[in-house]
Amino acid sequence: MIPRDNLTLVDPAERLSLELGGSRLYYRRLSLGALAAIERQQMLLMPAAQGQGPRLWLPPEALNAAIAAHVLVGWDGVRGPAGPAPYGPEPARLLPAGARAALVRRAFDLDPPDGETP
């Protein structure tokens, strides 16, 4: 939950972890500045509809994928078709949508889970 009465700075070097099944994803929290930049990058200009001008649209799955790519910083125990998958931008794009969604939910939490310190 984002506090309304103060700002929270996110250290780009922080590492928190999320266990999903037998895998562990390492991530950093999402700052509001990074979110604003990602949203601007993912906006699409849609053609004008009848009687209206063009409009901006933010595709939800593209936004989730871009946020996950920004916050994901490593992993352990992720397997590919040929065995253990080394962390990198290309394999990270293959994460299932459910794993990306869980990661995004945790990245929005500016108060890390008990036992984890930023």
Stockholm file with secondary structure:
# STOCKHOLM 1.0

chainA/1-118         MIPRDNLTLVDPAERLSLELGGSRLYYRRLSLGALAAIERQQMLLMPAAQGQGPRLWLPPEALNAAIAAHVLVGWDGVRGPAGPAPYGPEPARLLPAGARAALVRRAFDLDPPDGETP
#=GR chainA/1-118 SS CCCSSSCCCCCTTCCEEEEETTEEEEECCCCHHHHHHHHHHHCEEECCCTTSCCEEECCHHHHHHHHHHHHEEEEESCEETTEECCCCHHHHTTSCHHHHHHHHHHHHCSSCCTTCCC
#=GC SS_cons         CCCSSSCCCCCTTCCEEEEETTEEEEECCCCHHHHHHHHHHHCEEECCCTTSCCEEECCHHHHHHHHHHHHEEEEESCEETTEECCCCHHHHTTSCHHHHHHHHHHHHCSSCCTTCCC
//
